[in-house]
Amino acid sequence: MEIRHFITYLIILIIAIISFGFKEEEKEPAIKEENITYSVGNKEFKGFIAYDQNITGKRPAVLVVHEWWGLTDYPKARAIQLAKMGYIAFAVDLFGEGKIAANPTEAQALTAPFYADPQLAKTQLDAAIAKIKQYEQTDPTTIFAIGYCFGGSMVLNSAKLGSELKAVVSFHGGLKGVPANKDLLKAKILVCHGGNDKFVSEEEVNTFKHQLDSIGADYRFIVFPNATHAYSNPASTATGKKFNMPIEYNKRADQNSWTDMKLFFESLSN
């Protein structure tokens, strides 16, 4: 190697080493967790908000709607996951006062009013949207919602009733609800459904799809073979055994559906 070529190579190598050494290390997420209280009408609700303090500027927001058990640690853990992904996440309390069901009988009593009056969930989610918009971290033009089981049904209904959401994702949610209306539905929809869900009939699946197809809705419906109702919750297997319910955790379906949600939201985020 000629001396001039060697010197040139050496200079490039030194510059590369210096540049690498001074490269700013990527910061680890610094998740801020807040337990909050908010009101809807004369009723008080408990919520949980999480976001990464190391991220500057506005970011998309995600509402997390709980299963029929209420605002347990599970939706809060999902909110933290979302915060680590760069979102500001709000695990909402639909029952009020942080009520948590101890068994299926209590859960049925807490959820019954929402099935009787679909507008009830929309009113509360609209209040949650208004609340998250108060945070300076929130991009008010990009608000998503995800829901689990009962919560999945509620985000679908609220979207069909016209809530100002850019997109919603239902994880093993119920599919009965208000008919789709092209004049009200603004959100894009992703449904992550368990192929072995004993709580949702094939007729309900077909009716749901037909209603959305009839108005030209923008939606995706993904079926995860062998996955039961509540497949995404690691506690489902134990809960199913305790209360003799046909539910169990499915790690593969959980991970794959979460990835589908991530890609879905990323495609819609500015």
Sequence and secondary structure as in RCSB ss.txt:
>XXXX:A:sequence
MEIRHFITYLIILIIAIISFGFKEEEKEPAIKEENITYSVGNKEFKGFIAYDQNITGKRPAVLVVHEWWGLTDYP
KARAIQLAKMGYIAFAVDLFGEGKIAANPTEAQALTAPFYADPQLAKTQLDAAIAKIKQYEQTDPTTIFAIGYCF
GGSMVLNSAKLGSELKAVVSFHGGLKGVPANKDLLKAKILVCHGGNDKFVSEEEVNTFKHQLDSIGADYRFIVFP
NATHAYSNPASTATGKKFNMPIEYNKRADQNSWTDMKLFFESLSN
>XXXX:A:secstr
  HHHHHHHHHHHHHHHHHHHTS       EEEEEEEEEETTEEEEEEEEEETT  S EEEEEEE  TTBS HHH
HHHHHHHHHTT EEEE  SSSTT B SSHHHHHHHHHHHHH THHHHHHHHHHHHHHTTSTTEEEEEEEEEEETH
HHHHHHHHHHTT S SEEEEES    SS   TTT  SEEEEEEETT TTS HHHHHHHHHHHHHTT  EEEEEET
T  BTTT TTHHHHHHHHT SB   HHHHHHHHHHHHHHHHHH  
